[in-house]
Amino acid sequence: MFLGEYQHSLDAKGRITIPARLREDLGDSFIATKGLDDCLFLYPMEEWKVMEDKLRTLPFTRRDVRAFVRFFFSGACECDLDRQGRTVLPAGLREYARIDKEVMIVGVGSRVEVWACDRWENYLQDAADSYVEIAEKLDELGF
């Protein structure tokens, strides 16, 4: 399970260092794709397979399903870690997430998210205002 938040910098070659605590579960090779809320999602290969299987069961005759699947898969790429635990974030994914230098790497249960630091800070501010409200809605769902 992925937990915690870690601030890092993008180097001149477009690489980030994956924190050691996340590397073991992420694996030497993983999938990076466009996430929701303008961040990137990193999935271990096993979890990516689960996502693929779930998306494959959705009705492709629905326009919204086709749009989401296109968005999700078209931005996906396989990434590898070097011996120092770094990986290159492709330019297209960096542009999508507006990552230029400082990044926040966040463990979110089954995946890792990579955010531009300023966007993460804005997200946290906005989410903090509605945290209790979100918790109440989860309670209504039986959480």
N, CA, C and O of each residue as an XYZ file, in Angstrom:
572
protein
N       0.853     -1.168      0.000
C       0.000      0.000      0.000
C       0.905      1.240      0.000
O       1.904      1.301      0.717
N       0.528      2.215     -0.817
C       1.301      3.443     -0.952
C       0.763      4.506     -0.002
O      -0.431      4.803     -0.001
N       1.663      5.081      0.816
C       1.287      6.085      1.797
C       2.308      7.216      1.809
O       3.462      7.022      1.429
N       1.883      8.386      2.242
C       2.790      9.495      2.484
C       2.901     10.467      1.330
O       2.404     10.228      0.230
N       3.576     11.581      1.620
C       3.856     12.574      0.584
C       5.325     12.973      0.690
O       5.884     13.089      1.780
N       5.925     13.176     -0.472
C       7.356     13.404     -0.570
C       7.614     14.484     -1.610
O       7.143     14.384     -2.742
N       8.355     15.507     -1.231
C       8.673     16.574     -2.177
C      10.025     16.288     -2.828
O      10.999     15.967     -2.147
N      10.070     16.408     -4.149
C      11.283     16.188     -4.919
C      11.346     17.216     -6.041
O      10.397     17.964     -6.277
N      12.481     17.233     -6.723
C      12.668     18.130     -7.861
C      12.872     17.320     -9.127
O      13.481     16.250     -9.113
N      12.357     17.844    -10.203
C      12.591     17.282    -11.528
C      13.993     17.718    -11.947
O      14.343     18.888    -11.790
N      14.800     16.802    -12.476
C      16.132     17.211    -12.915
C      16.082     17.706    -14.365
O      15.022     17.705    -14.992
N      17.218     18.120    -14.880
C      17.294     18.707    -16.223
C      16.898     17.724    -17.321
O      16.533     18.137    -18.422
N      16.968     16.428    -17.025
C      16.602     15.408    -18.014
C      15.152     14.948    -17.879
O      14.736     13.997    -18.541
N      14.385     15.620    -17.026
C      12.973     15.265    -16.856
C      12.764     14.058    -15.958
O      11.742     13.379    -16.059
N      13.727     13.782    -15.078
C      13.630     12.625    -14.190
C      13.215     13.059    -12.788
O      13.527     14.158    -12.329
N      12.502     12.154    -12.129
C      12.216     12.320    -10.711
C      12.747     11.097     -9.985
O      12.852     10.012    -10.556
N      13.076     11.290     -8.731
C      13.475     10.185     -7.882
C      12.251      9.692     -7.145
O      11.574     10.460     -6.462
N      11.969      8.412     -7.284
C      10.856      7.813     -6.551
C      11.365      7.498     -5.143
O      12.392      6.834     -4.997
N      10.670      7.958     -4.115
C      11.116      7.695     -2.748
C      11.274      6.189     -2.479
O      10.486      5.372     -2.955
N      12.297      5.853     -1.715
C      12.599      4.447     -1.432
C      11.398      3.711     -0.853
O      11.188      2.539     -1.165
N      10.608      4.375     -0.017
C       9.448      3.714      0.604
C       8.387      3.321     -0.415
O       7.578      2.432     -0.149
N       8.379      3.964     -1.570
C       7.386      3.656     -2.592
C       7.945      2.706     -3.666
O       7.188      1.996     -4.328
N       9.257      2.700     -3.827
C       9.898      1.930     -4.901
C       9.616      0.446     -4.838
O       9.334     -0.178     -5.861
N       9.687     -0.122     -3.655
C       9.540     -1.572     -3.530
C       8.196     -2.047     -4.077
O       8.134     -3.013     -4.838
N       7.129     -1.367     -3.687
C       5.794     -1.772     -4.143
C       5.513     -1.345     -5.587
O       4.731     -1.991     -6.284
N       6.141     -0.273     -6.028
C       5.932      0.192     -7.401
C       6.626     -0.735     -8.389
O       6.105     -0.996     -9.473
N       7.789     -1.227     -8.018
C       8.539     -2.141     -8.876
C       9.498     -1.401     -9.780
O       9.450     -0.175     -9.883
N      10.369     -2.149    -10.435
C      11.364     -1.561    -11.332
C      10.748     -1.031    -12.610
O      11.326     -0.170    -13.274
N       9.576     -1.544    -12.958
C       8.862     -1.130    -14.156
C       7.399     -0.924    -13.776
O       6.807     -1.764    -13.099
N       6.818      0.188    -14.210
C       5.449      0.528    -13.830
C       4.834      1.364    -14.940
O       5.508      1.736    -15.901
N       3.547      1.655    -14.800
C       2.824      2.446    -15.795
C       2.531      3.830    -15.233
O       2.050      3.964    -14.108
N       2.824      4.855    -16.022
C       2.460      6.238    -15.702
C       1.398      6.677    -16.705
O       1.492      6.363    -17.892
N       0.398      7.395    -16.232
C      -0.650      7.889    -17.121
C      -1.241      9.180    -16.573
O      -0.965      9.584    -15.443
N      -2.061      9.817    -17.405
C      -2.769     11.023    -16.985
C      -3.757     10.638    -15.892
O      -4.563      9.722    -16.056
N      -3.679     11.347    -14.787
C      -4.598     11.085    -13.697
C      -5.728     12.096    -13.695
O      -5.864     12.911    -14.608
N      -6.516     12.025    -12.671
C      -7.595     12.986    -12.487
C      -7.055     14.171    -11.692
O      -6.024     14.047    -11.031
N      -7.718     15.290    -11.743
C      -7.325     16.495    -11.011
C      -5.975     17.045    -11.462
O      -5.285     17.704    -10.685
N      -5.595     16.780    -12.707
C      -4.356     17.311    -13.302
C      -3.082     16.811    -12.631
O      -2.104     17.550    -12.520
N      -3.092     15.573    -12.190
C      -1.871     14.958    -11.675
C      -1.586     13.722    -12.531
O      -2.341     13.406    -13.451
N      -0.500     13.037    -12.222
C      -0.170     11.781    -12.903
C      -0.429     10.626    -11.953
O      -0.244     10.752    -10.743
N      -0.855      9.503    -12.507
C      -1.032      8.275    -11.743
C       0.089      7.325    -12.127
O       0.389      7.159    -13.309
N       0.711      6.701    -11.134
C       1.701      5.648    -11.353
C       1.152      4.362    -10.757
O       0.796      4.307     -9.580
N       1.091      3.319    -11.596
C       0.553      2.036    -11.160
C       1.598      0.937    -11.255
O       2.297      0.835    -12.263
N       1.718      0.099    -10.204
C       2.517     -1.115    -10.368
C       1.863     -1.970    -11.450
O       0.658     -1.864    -11.679
N       2.634     -2.798    -12.101
C       2.099     -3.594    -13.221
C       0.873     -4.418    -12.811
O      -0.077     -4.537    -13.585
N       0.887     -4.983    -11.605
C      -0.249     -5.815    -11.168
C      -1.523     -4.975    -11.041
O      -2.603     -5.408    -11.443
N      -1.387     -3.781    -10.483
C      -2.545     -2.898    -10.313
C      -3.023     -2.355    -11.660
O      -4.223     -2.161    -11.860
N      -2.093     -2.111    -12.583
C      -2.458     -1.660    -13.924
C      -3.316     -2.720    -14.614
O      -4.292     -2.401    -15.292
N      -2.939     -3.977    -14.431
C      -3.703     -5.081    -15.020
C      -5.127     -5.091    -14.458
O      -6.086     -5.324    -15.193
N      -5.259     -4.839    -13.156
C      -6.590     -4.769    -12.540
C      -7.407     -3.648    -13.178
O      -8.580     -3.833    -13.503
N      -6.776     -2.477    -13.355
C      -7.470     -1.351    -13.991
C      -7.876     -1.690    -15.423
O      -8.997     -1.399    -15.839
N      -6.968     -2.302    -16.171
C      -7.284     -2.717    -17.544
C      -8.506     -3.627    -17.568
O      -9.423     -3.433    -18.367
N      -8.508     -4.613    -16.690
C      -9.613     -5.571    -16.647
C     -10.934     -4.881    -16.305
O     -11.966     -5.188    -16.901
N     -10.903     -3.945    -15.344
C     -12.128     -3.227    -14.981
C     -12.632     -2.375    -16.152
O     -13.826     -2.369    -16.454
N     -11.722     -1.666    -16.800
C     -12.127     -0.801    -17.910
C     -12.633     -1.608    -19.098
O     -13.502     -1.152    -19.841
N     -12.094     -2.795    -19.273
C     -12.516     -3.658    -20.378
C     -13.969     -4.108    -20.216
O     -14.635     -4.411    -21.206
N     -14.467     -4.153    -18.970
C     -15.836     -4.613    -18.737
C     -16.874     -3.511    -18.930
O     -18.072     -3.791    -18.979
N     -16.421     -2.257    -19.040
C     -17.372     -1.155    -19.211
C     -17.981     -1.186    -20.616
O     -17.321     -1.625    -21.559
N     -19.216     -0.732    -20.769
C     -19.888     -0.774    -22.081
C     -19.291      0.260    -23.053
O     -19.501      1.463    -22.899
N     -18.550     -0.227    -24.048
C     -17.888      0.673    -24.996
C     -18.869      1.412    -25.884
O     -18.470      2.320    -26.613
N     -20.129      1.051    -25.845
C     -21.129      1.758    -26.643
C     -21.485      3.117    -26.042
O     -22.125      3.937    -26.700
N     -21.075      3.358    -24.797
C     -21.344      4.644    -24.149
C     -20.232      5.630    -24.478
O     -19.048      5.321    -24.345
N     -20.628      6.803    -24.902
C     -19.677      7.844    -25.298
C     -18.741      8.230    -24.142
O     -17.538      8.391    -24.349
N     -19.286      8.377    -22.929
C     -18.452      8.779    -21.795
C     -17.412      7.714    -21.442
O     -16.292      8.041    -21.049
N     -17.783      6.453    -21.583
C     -16.833      5.358    -21.341
C     -15.712      5.407    -22.378
O     -14.538      5.317    -22.021
N     -16.061      5.547    -23.643
C     -15.042      5.620    -24.698
C     -14.103      6.799    -24.470
O     -12.891      6.675    -24.647
N     -14.660      7.937    -24.078
C     -13.842      9.122    -23.842
C     -12.868      8.891    -22.694
O     -11.690      9.230    -22.805
N     -13.342      8.320    -21.599
C     -12.467      8.077    -20.460
C     -11.377      7.069    -20.804
O     -10.209      7.281    -20.479
N     -11.750      5.983    -21.455
C     -10.774      4.947    -21.812
C      -9.711      5.521    -22.752
O      -8.525      5.232    -22.590
N     -10.119      6.317    -23.717
C      -9.149      6.951    -24.623
C      -8.185      7.842    -23.845
O      -6.970      7.772    -24.029
N      -8.738      8.671    -22.983
C      -7.931      9.588    -22.186
C      -6.938      8.819    -21.320
O      -5.751      9.142    -21.288
N      -7.421      7.820    -20.635
C      -6.628      7.056    -19.683
C      -5.506      6.273    -20.359
O      -4.362      6.300    -19.903
N      -5.833      5.576    -21.444
C      -4.841      4.731    -22.106
C      -3.923      5.509    -23.044
O      -2.758      5.142    -23.198
N      -4.411      6.561    -23.667
C      -3.575      7.278    -24.640
C      -2.391      7.967    -23.970
O      -1.350      8.152    -24.601
N      -2.533      8.342    -22.730
C      -1.430      8.987    -22.030
C      -0.506      8.020    -21.317
O       0.502      8.437    -20.747
N      -0.831      6.743    -21.338
C      -0.081      5.764    -20.556
C       1.235      5.379    -21.227
O       1.333      5.289    -22.450
N       2.238      5.155    -20.387
C       3.514      4.648    -20.888
C       4.182      3.839    -19.784
O       3.942      4.050    -18.595
N       5.019      2.915    -20.211
C       5.780      2.118    -19.255
C       7.028      2.889    -18.864
O       7.732      3.413    -19.728
N       7.306      2.963    -17.583
C       8.483      3.652    -17.062
C       9.350      2.650    -16.307
O       8.848      1.688    -15.725
N      10.633      2.887    -16.327
C      11.583      2.049    -15.609
C      12.386      2.900    -14.643
O      12.634      4.080    -14.894
N      12.789      2.295    -13.544
C      13.657      2.960    -12.580
C      15.115      2.637    -12.885
O      15.449      1.502    -13.226
N      15.982      3.642    -12.762
C      17.410      3.376    -12.892
C      17.953      2.959    -11.518
O      17.187      2.843    -10.562
N      19.250      2.738    -11.418
C      19.850      2.253    -10.173
C      19.720      3.242     -9.015
O      19.792      2.847     -7.851
N      19.529      4.522     -9.328
C      19.352      5.533     -8.281
C      17.882      5.762     -7.923
O      17.567      6.646     -7.127
N      16.986      4.965     -8.509
C      15.563      5.097     -8.213
C      14.887      6.231     -8.960
O      13.842      6.724     -8.534
N      15.486      6.653    -10.089
C      14.922      7.740    -10.892
C      14.200      7.173    -12.110
O      14.508      6.086    -12.598
N      13.239      7.942    -12.573
C      12.545      7.609    -13.814
C      12.292      8.884    -14.600
O      12.135      9.963    -14.027
N      12.254      8.747    -15.898
C      11.946      9.884    -16.771
C      10.433      9.998    -16.885
O       9.751      9.026    -17.209
N       9.916     11.187    -16.618
C       8.508     11.466    -16.889
C       8.434     12.022    -18.302
O       9.013     13.074    -18.573
N       7.735     11.340    -19.215
C       7.654     11.842    -20.595
C       7.119     13.264    -20.661
O       6.294     13.670    -19.843
N       7.594     14.008    -21.637
C       7.242     15.420    -21.782
C       5.728     15.629    -21.834
O       5.216     16.560    -21.212
N       5.014     14.788    -22.556
C       3.562     14.940    -22.663
C       2.860     14.820    -21.321
O       1.909     15.550    -21.045
N       3.324     13.908    -20.494
C       2.735     13.772    -19.162
C       3.109     14.946    -18.270
O       2.282     15.425    -17.494
N       4.353     15.415    -18.374
C       4.756     16.588    -17.595
C       3.924     17.804    -17.983
O       3.499     18.575    -17.122
N       3.696     17.971    -19.273
C       2.876     19.104    -19.737
C       1.454     18.996    -19.213
O       0.883     19.979    -18.742
N       0.880     17.792    -19.294
C      -0.489     17.587    -18.821
C      -0.626     17.993    -17.353
O      -1.580     18.678    -16.982
N       0.332     17.568    -16.516
C       0.261     17.829    -15.078
C       0.900     19.162    -14.693
O       0.959     19.509    -13.513
N       1.377     19.905    -15.689
C       2.023     21.213    -15.471
C       3.197     21.109    -14.500
O       3.388     21.957    -13.629
N       3.966     20.058    -14.677
C       5.147     19.835    -13.850
C       6.337     20.468    -14.542
O       6.642     20.156    -15.693
N       7.009     21.367    -13.822
C       8.202     21.972    -14.409
C       9.437     21.782    -13.536
O      10.524     21.571    -14.074
N       9.316     21.847    -12.234
C      10.496     21.672    -11.377
C      10.175     20.910    -10.096
O      10.616     19.775     -9.918
N       9.418     21.526     -9.216
C       9.128     20.915     -7.921
C       7.898     20.011     -8.022
O       6.863     20.415     -8.553
N       8.021     18.786     -7.507
C       6.915     17.834     -7.545
C       6.626     17.305     -6.151
O       7.500     17.259     -5.285
N       5.385     16.911     -5.961
C       4.977     16.219     -4.753
C       4.565     14.816     -5.196
O       3.713     14.651     -6.069
N       5.175     13.828     -4.589
C       4.886     12.425     -4.881
C       4.064     11.911     -3.709
O       4.501     11.967     -2.559
N       2.869     11.410     -4.011
C       1.896     11.093     -2.974
C       1.461      9.636     -3.094
O       1.062      9.185     -4.167
N       1.542      8.907     -1.986
C       1.019      7.544     -1.945
C      -0.469      7.585     -1.673
O      -0.924      8.204     -0.711
N      -1.231      6.910     -2.544
C      -2.691      6.948     -2.436
C      -3.234      5.517     -2.508
O      -3.984      5.174     -3.422
N      -2.851      4.703     -1.548
C      -3.373      3.344     -1.495
C      -2.809      2.445     -2.569
O      -1.720      1.892     -2.412
N      -3.539      2.290     -3.665
C      -3.157      1.358     -4.731
C      -2.305      1.995     -5.823
O      -1.880      1.308     -6.752
N      -2.049      3.296     -5.724
C      -1.267      3.978     -6.752
C      -0.457      5.106     -6.125
O      -0.631      5.460     -4.959
N       0.429      5.652     -6.939
C       1.209      6.823     -6.565
C       0.744      7.961     -7.464
O       0.505      7.752     -8.654
N       0.616      9.156     -6.910
C       0.281     10.325     -7.706
C       1.472     11.271     -7.718
O       2.180     11.402     -6.719
N       1.689     11.930     -8.853
C       2.746     12.922     -8.985
C       2.077     14.241     -9.350
O       1.356     14.332    -10.343
N       2.326     15.255     -8.536
C       1.701     16.563     -8.680
C       2.767     17.637     -8.826
O       3.858     17.515     -8.269
N       2.457     18.680     -9.567
C       3.240     19.910     -9.474
C       2.989     20.446     -8.067
O       1.843     20.479     -7.617
N       4.040     20.864     -7.368
C       3.902     21.280     -5.956
C       2.832     22.349     -5.758
O       2.039     22.265     -4.820
N       2.802     23.342     -6.622
C       1.824     24.413     -6.445
C       0.401     23.899     -6.611
O      -0.504     24.329     -5.896
N       0.201     22.982     -7.550
C      -1.141     22.419     -7.755
C      -1.548     21.553     -6.567
O      -2.718     21.548     -6.184
N      -0.596     20.816     -5.975
C      -0.884     19.995     -4.802
C      -1.291     20.891     -3.630
O      -2.262     20.597     -2.933
N      -0.570     21.959     -3.415
C      -0.897     22.872     -2.326
C      -2.283     23.476     -2.516
O      -3.048     23.581     -1.558
N      -2.613     23.873     -3.742
C      -3.955     24.408     -4.032
C      -5.017     23.354     -3.800
O      -6.070     23.640     -3.230
N      -4.744     22.135     -4.241
C      -5.697     21.046     -4.053
C      -5.955     20.817     -2.561
O      -7.104     20.688     -2.140
N      -4.890     20.768     -1.771
C      -5.044     20.544     -0.331
C      -5.866     21.652      0.326
O      -6.706     21.378      1.184
N      -5.630     22.879     -0.067
C      -6.408     23.995      0.486
C      -7.885     23.830      0.167
O      -8.738     23.963      1.045
N      -8.180     23.540     -1.096
C      -9.572     23.375     -1.511
C     -10.218     22.175     -0.828
O     -11.361     22.251     -0.377
N      -9.485     21.072     -0.755
C     -10.035     19.844     -0.167
C     -10.235     19.987      1.338
O     -11.180     19.433      1.899
N      -9.341     20.732      1.990
C      -9.453     20.899      3.445
C     -10.769     21.548      3.823
O     -11.351     21.220      4.858
N     -11.241     22.459      3.000
C     -12.499     23.143      3.279
C     -13.693     22.199      3.231
O     -14.703     22.437      3.894
N     -13.581     21.132      2.453
C     -14.713     20.217      2.303
C     -14.442     18.834      2.891
O     -15.214     17.906      2.651
N     -13.372     18.681      3.650
C     -12.976     17.382      4.206
C     -14.078     16.760      5.054
O     -14.389     15.580      4.895
N     -14.663     17.532      5.940
C     -15.725     17.026      6.822
C     -16.947     16.646      5.991
O     -17.564     15.607      6.223
N     -17.290     17.483      5.031
C     -18.443     17.207      4.167
C     -18.234     15.910      3.382
O     -19.159     15.109      3.251
N     -17.039     15.706      2.866
C     -16.713     14.478      2.133
C     -16.836     13.273      3.062
O     -17.392     12.243      2.681
N     -16.316     13.404      4.277
C     -16.393     12.314      5.245
C     -17.842     11.946      5.562
O     -18.177     10.770      5.698
N     -18.691     12.956      5.676
C     -20.111     12.700      5.946
C     -20.756     11.943      4.790
O     -21.574     11.049      5.010
N     -20.393     12.297      3.562
C     -20.951     11.589      2.405
C     -20.474     10.146      2.368
O     -21.232      9.248      2.003
N     -19.232      9.923      2.742
C     -18.717      8.536      2.794
C     -19.463      7.747      3.857
O     -19.746      6.563      3.674
N     -19.778      8.397      4.960
C     -20.540      7.745      6.028
C     -21.910      7.317      5.513
O     -22.394      6.238      5.853
N     -22.533      8.159      4.695
C     -23.840      7.831      4.112
C     -23.756      6.613      3.201
O     -24.736      5.888      3.028
N     -22.573      6.392      2.615
C     -22.386      5.239      1.736
C     -22.021      3.965      2.509
O     -21.780      2.914      1.915
N     -21.984      4.075      3.828
C     -21.673      2.912      4.647
C     -20.204      2.711      4.910
O     -19.789      1.633      5.333
N     -19.408      3.737      4.663
C     -17.968      3.646      4.907
C     -17.741      3.766      6.368
O     -16.597      3.718      6.821
